[in-house]
Amino acid sequence: MPDVSALLEAVVGADQVMTGDAIADDYWHDESLTGVPQRPAYLVRPADTGEVAALLSLADEHGIPVTARGSATGLSGAAVPQADGMVVSFERMNAVLDIDDDNHVAVVQPGVTLEHLDAALAERGLVYPVFPGEYSASLGGNVATNAGGMRAVKYGVTRHQVLGLEAVLAGGDVIRTGGKFVKATTGYDLTQLIIGSEGTLALITEAIVRVYPRPEHQATVLAPFPDVEQVTAAVPRIVGSGVGPLILEYIDQLTMAAITGHVGLDLGVPEEIKQGALAYLVVMMENTHDDRLDQDVEHLGELLFELGAMDVYVLPAQSAAQLIDAREKAFWVAKANNADDIVDIVVPRAEIPRFMAKVADIAQTYQSFVPGCGHAGDGNVHLSVFQPDAEMRHKVMRSLFEAGMAHGGAISGEHGIGTTKKRYFLELEDPVKVALMRRIKSAFDPKGILNPGTLFDQ
């Protein structure tokens, strides 16, 4: 048998290869609630694309499973490695290679965090708009999971921002897809195929992403509603009004109390309003001109009252920032309160009221607690499932996914399938589509070394 460690060290250097107990437990898992941590056989930290290509060539030759790792902030278990496998950590490939002001793009390595990229772009008056709620997340991980977040209602998700990729295939071949242009009709769109593939088709070593002018002025409006149906029914009206929200979030009463209480945030809502409000809308808008922003806020306030809001509050900048930050950390609050699982179902936004009514029925049927919030502007509903009985929880989860699909939606809007939602994906998705996906996987990765067990059974 070959000395695999020696072969890996020859590629990246002895100090960038770890085995056994030397691999810290942080590399064993991501942030999924139900994924089981697993220590890999090898951890390697390449410095460039050439080293990644050599590593994959070795892994393919010797049948070593490979799991790519960025910041491991994912919530689907896609970054949980195999016991006999190799984790390729991109923490050293963390450079912003180019900011092209003329073409409004940035070229980044996969280990670049959103925080790092945002700081670099802010100096140029630019912004990369995708923000899934964790600034320590890596761009490579975002591309691999097609990350979304609160700003998707205005800017779309990751796949709308990635113009091109450099990626390494399982055998070590390096390909480039797309470029610094916004359209092309030249064969299959390999860029879009790799985006969201969760490390099962190729390892991303570079990404070309769109960037935008950074608006100087923002305003955040909070509107409590007396029932969930009214607040969710208001969403398509707001989107269609022309105000162009940057963020449009739905938060139910219990989740609002939990996230604001977690950070000690008082939004100044009178107690009588709090008692009568079953849900809230949070609407953030931005503009390059202060006076135009004021006009948009005034128009939005009038519309919210027409749609049944109990009151409308324009939040001070500090309170608004704290609320958005608290909403972004809703997962951590659910985790701290011992949630048993989470879902991120997406449905057409006009279907949210009917879907949420079904969620209430499912929770009651299975005697479970299912509070939630979501990116209402794009129909992405985030739910925390509190049901400790595993068999009962499976029924709840399957029923939620079935309901989402029945309303024209999909199992995951942004977290991905990974290993933790794979069972439901394989049970509920069209088998013809699954079979086609398997053939695509085989074409990219004939020996099945890339993230085996993610999306499909091994």
Buried (B, 14 or more C-beta within 10 A) or exposed (E): EEEBBEBBBEBBBEEBBBBEEEBEEEBBBBBBBBBEBBBBBBBBBBBEBBBBBBBBBBBBBEEBBBBBBBBBBBBBBBBBBBEEBBBBBBBBBBBBEEBEEEBBBBBBBBBBBBEBBBEBBEEEEBBBBBBBBBBEBBBBBBBBBBBBBBBBBBBBBBBBBBBBBBBBBBBBEBEBBBBBEEEEEEEEEBBBBBBBBBBBBBBBBBBBBBBBEBBEBBBBBBBBBBBBBBBBBBBBEBBEBEBEBBBBBBBBBBBBEBBBEBEEBEBEBEEEEBEBBBBBBBBBBBBEEEEEBBEBBEBBBEBBEEBBBBBBBBBEEEBBEBBBEBBBBBBBBBBEEEBBBBBBBBBEBBBBBBBBEBBEEBBEEBEBBBBBBBBBBBBBBBBBBBBEEEEBBBBBBBBBBBBBBEBEBBBBBBBBBBBBBBBBBBEBBEEEEBEEBEEEBEEBBEBBBBBBBBBBEE
